[in-house]
Amino acid sequence: MQDRPDANVLLEAIQDLLIKEVLPALKDNDAVSYKTLVSWNMLGVISREIKYGEIFLDQEIERVSNFLRENSISFVTTDTKDKTYLAKMELCRSLNEKLTDYIRKKKIANEDATLWNLVKESLNEKLRISNPRFGTGE
């Protein structure tokens, strides 16, 4: 673990600099102003990914694994406790491919509430990282 400032504090400091100092200095340059705003937003996504990414990833792996197991769909999984974040991402991709194949083969429509709630929860978590205002009414 790093001492203070940690990655999120550093990212917030860069965001603060971009919004309060760089963007006002670029008011006459629309293209660079836009790129500055996009950069500010990307830093926020990175910060939320650091904060919540692994938590959401672990939850998605558990949800999808449970669904596949309950529906007797064979898949290879191991305990995620000792896996790196990137290894967990790869496992999650693999599990989602199995889930996608299952949906296609069974031609499942949206009346399977359990399945679609699983999918919606995963989507909700991804949106909370990429755009936290999505679905909050803000």
WONORWO-V772454 format. One record per residue. RES is the residue in three letters. PSI is psi in degrees with one decimal (NA if undefined). Layout:
res=<RES:RES>
psi=<PSI:PSI>
This chain:
res=<MET:GLN:ASP:ARG:PRO:ASP:ALA:ASN:VAL:LEU:LEU:GLU:ALA:ILE:GLN:ASP:LEU:LEU:ILE:LYS:GLU:VAL:LEU:PRO:ALA:LEU:LYS:ASP:ASN:ASP:ALA:VAL:SER:TYR:LYS:THR:LEU:VAL:SER:TRP:ASN:MET:LEU:GLY:VAL:ILE:SER:ARG:GLU:ILE:LYS:TYR:GLY:GLU:ILE:PHE:LEU:ASP:GLN:GLU:ILE:GLU:ARG:VAL:SER:ASN:PHE:LEU:ARG:GLU:ASN:SER:ILE:SER:PHE:VAL:THR:THR:ASP:THR:LYS:ASP:LYS:THR:TYR:LEU:ALA:LYS:MET:GLU:LEU:CYS:ARG:SER:LEU:ASN:GLU:LYS:LEU:THR:ASP:TYR:ILE:ARG:LYS:LYS:LYS:ILE:ALA:ASN:GLU:ASP:ALA:THR:LEU:TRP:ASN:LEU:VAL:LYS:GLU:SER:LEU:ASN:GLU:LYS:LEU:ARG:ILE:SER:ASN:PRO:ARG:PHE:GLY:THR:GLY:GLU>
psi=<140.4:150.8:173.4:145.4:140.1:178.6:-41.5:-38.5:-41.5:-43.8:-42.6:-36.6:-40.1:-41.9:-44.6:-44.9:-45.5:-45.0:-42.4:-27.7:-46.3:-50.7:-46.4:-31.7:-15.1:17.6:-22.1:2.6:91.6:-42.0:-46.2:-32.8:-45.1:-46.2:-33.5:-43.1:-40.2:-42.5:-42.7:-44.2:-43.1:-37.5:-36.1:-40.2:-44.6:-43.3:-45.6:-33.4:-42.5:-42.4:-46.2:-14.5:-49.5:-33.9:-49.9:-38.7:-46.1:-40.6:-40.7:-42.5:-44.8:-46.6:-50.4:-41.4:-46.1:-43.5:-46.5:-43.5:-45.5:-25.6:17.9:40.6:122.3:138.3:156.8:123.5:154.8:168.2:132.4:-4.8:-42.1:8.1:147.1:165.6:-44.3:-37.5:-37.8:-39.3:-42.2:-42.1:-44.0:-41.2:-44.7:-45.4:-40.6:-31.2:-42.0:-43.1:-43.4:-44.7:-42.1:-46.1:-43.5:-47.5:-39.2:-8.4:50.4:129.8:-179.0:6.6:-9.2:88.9:-39.3:-48.3:-47.6:-29.4:-38.3:-48.0:-43.6:-37.7:-42.6:-42.6:-43.1:-44.0:-40.8:-39.9:-32.2:-25.4:-48.0:-33.9:88.5:-17.7:-15.2:124.2:3.2:-4.8:4.6:NA>
